[in-house]
Structures are given as C-alpha cells and as structure tokens.
Amino acid sequence: MQTGPLLGSGRTADVFAIDDAWVLRRYRDGGDASAEADVMSYVFGQGYPAPRVGPTVGGDLIVERLFGPTMVEALQQGVITPEEAGAVLAGLLRRLHALPARVSADPTDRVLHLDLHPENVMLTPEGPVVIDWANAEEGSPALDWGISALILAEVAVGPRAEAPMARTILVSLLSEVDHAIDLERALAIRVANPTLSQVEKQRLDEAVALVWAMS
C-alpha cells in the first residue's frame, strides 16, 4: 500500500501517514498485525480510548490518525507534571481492567496492554489515547500493573536524563494501586523481550528492587 511520510518509529514498528484521517502501522519484521487489530477493535467498541481501527492490509495495520503529543513529549514540554502522568496511567489501567475479557472464559481475566507507559499514550484534544497494542494478552490485571511499574523503574535506574521524572511517575502510579502487582511474571516477560539490549536487561534486578521499595 502506498503511504506518505514516516510519522514515528518504535522498537518494532514504523508508522506512516496515509492521509489526515488514517495512518499505517507496519512491523519491521513483516509480522501480521491482525491480532493487534482484533484487540484494538474490541476495546474501542467497549468505549476505551484506543485508536479506531481500519482494515489490515497485507499484515499492516491501518488506524485512526491521532493529533497531539505523546505523554513523554508533554512531560518534556511541561504540559503535564510527572505526578499527573502517573495518575493518568493508573486511570487508564483501571479503565482497561474494568472491561470483560474478549476471549477468555475465566471471569477474573481482563484485557492486558502489557506495554502501557508514557511513550504509548497520546494526549489528544479529546483526552489520552492508548496506542501500540502489540503485546496485548488476557489475564490478571496484577501483571499489567507490574509491567507498567517495571518499565518506569527501568528508566528510573538508568542513565537517561528522564530518570528522575520516571521515578516520580512511578511513585504516583504506585500510589494508585490497591492490590498486589505481579512483578515476578513482569520480570520474566521483560527478560525475554528481544527488543531490550543486554545492558538494559542487566538493570532489571535493580528496577525490580526499586518497585518493591516503593510498593
């Protein structure tokens, strides 16, 4: 499919403009996005703030074009404070976990994003919208909270300039948790993540310790 300019790139996919209403998300490894499209269509249909989904074309995902900064950009611009960012992330997790599972027959299972962090939230004029559902699964909400907390902690213990900001966001996020979080499984998932470098994986134990210290 013919596309316009590159709008953004993540660890596994690129996003290209189609027109003012739609963008195309393409996995760089040629992977099929149909499973991601199914999850996004489901949560969107349930009223959750995810992009509207168009058809998949040759494995590529066509989604609604969103306008506004990512949460990271808004933090850098001073549009939102780290404390507010943590509260927004917590609210998005709670809203997602209020939805019934799409596939699982277990009444305790919920849709899990499993990559919900400031780079995957866009602050549109209509409110925050969650993007990048490639890791979505169904299971216990405790795992989703654990993944989000661990990703923030990885930044907080790392060398990036955003480390102090990530620590404050983490404190805010954890202040909203009213149940146990599954850090053990979250750690296993992050260790197995092929997009993380060895240096990043070496900081995971320190990141887990930080989350435990703040919980």
N, C-alpha and C positions, 0 to 999 in steps of 0.2 A: 504494500500500500504506500502511495506517495505521501510523504509527510513534509512538514515545514521545519523550522529551526529547532535545534535542541534546547529544551527549556530547563532540564536538570538531570542530574545523574546521581544514583545511589550506589551502594556496594554491588548490586546485582543487576540493575536495570537502568535504562535511559528513558526519558520522557520527551516526546516530540510534539510540537504543535500540529494540529490538523487545521483548525480554524478558531474563531473566537469562542466557540461553544465546546469543543472537544479536543482531547489530547490522546496520543497513543503511547502506551507503556510497553516497552519491549525488553524482555530478559536478554542479557548479552550472551548467555549460553544457549539461546534458542529455545528455552523452556516454554511449555504450554501454560498460558495464564487462565485457562477455563475454570480451574478450581477456585482461583482467587476471585474471578468474576462471579461465581456462584455465591460465595460468602458475602461479597460486597452487595450484590443484588438483594440477598436476604436481609442483611442488617439495614440497608437503605429502605427496604419495604416495610421494616418494622419501625421506621421513624428515627433510626440512629444517624448521626451526622457523618456519613461516608459519601464519597462522590457517586453520582448517578452513573450507571454502567451502560455502555452501548454493546454492540456485538463484539465477540472475539474474531479476529481476522488473522488466519494463519498462525494462531498461537499468541498473537499480540492482543493486548487489552486496550479497548477504547473506553475512556472515562470522561466525565464532565470536566471541563477546564475550570479550575478554581483561581480566584484572584485574591491576593493578599499575601502577607509574609508567612513564612514558616514560624513556628514558635521560637526557634533559635534566632532567626532574623529579628523578630520582635523584641526578644530579650537583648540582643546586641544594640538595638536602636533605642532601648529604654521605653518601649511602648507598653511592656508588661514587666512586672517585677518577678524575680525568682520565686518568691512566696506565692504569688498569684499563679505562676506557671505550674507549681506543684499541686495547687488546689484544682486547677483546670484538668490536669492529667488524672487526678483522683476521681473527679466527677465523670470524666469520660470512661474510666474503667468501671465505675459503679453503674453508669447507664448501660454499658455493653453487657454487663453481667446480670442486668435485670431482664434481659431478653431470654426466652427459652432457646434451647439448643435447636439447631436446624436439622441435624441427622440423628444424634444420639438419643436412645430411648431412656437413658438414665436421667431421672428428673432433677438430679443435682448438677448435671453438666450444663455448661454455658458456652457460648462462642467466646473464644480467646483470641486476642490480636497477636500477642506474643512478640510484639516489637513496638510497643506504644511508648514513645519518648519524644522530646521536643522537635526533632527533625521530621517526625511523621505526623505532626499536627500543623495544619494551616489555619491561620486566623483570618477568615473571610469576613466581609461585611455582615453576613448572616450569622456568624459565630464560628467557633472552632470546628474543623472538619478533619477526621482521621483518614490518613492515606496509607498506602503500602500494606496490603493485607496478605502478602505472600506467605507469611509464616502462620497464618490463622489455623487454629485447630479447635476442638471442643474438649472440655474437661473442667477441672476445678479452677474457679477464679483465683485461688491462692497462688497458682502458678503464674497467672498473668501479672499479678501484683509483684511476685518475686522477680520476674523478668524485667519489668519496668524499673524496679528498685535497683537491680543489679547493673543494668545498663547505665543508669545515672551514677552509680558508685564507681563504675569503671572509669568514667570521665573524671570523677572527683578525686581519684587516687592517681590519675595520670599526669603527664607533663603539660597538657594543653592549658592555654590561658583561661579557658572556661571552667577549670576545675573548681574554684571557689563558688562560682554560680551553680554548678551542678550539685555541689554539696548542699547548698541552701534549698534548691529544688527538691532534693532527696529528703531533707528534713521536713519540708512542707508536705510532700507526698505521704511519708510515713506517718505523719500526724493525723492523717485521714483514715488510716487502716484500723478497722475494728475487729479483725480476725487474724488468724495465723497466715503467714505467707510461706510459700513453698520455695525456699532458697536452694534446697538440695537438688531438686529437679531443674530449677532455673540454672544452676551452675553446670549441670550435666549438659543442658542444651547449649549453653554458651561455649563450653569447652569443645563441643562437637561442631560448632559453627565454622564452616570453611572460609568465611569472609574475614575472620579475625586473624591477625598476624600472631606469630609466636610471642612477640613482645607483649601484645595485648592479652593473650591468654595467660602469660606469666603474672599479670596483675590481678587475675580473677580472685585468687585467695584473699588478697588484701581488700578487694572490693567486697567480698562476702563478709569479711570481718567488720568492715565499716557499716554495712547494713545491719548486722547483728548488734553492733554497739549503739546504733541509733534506734533500734526497734524497742 
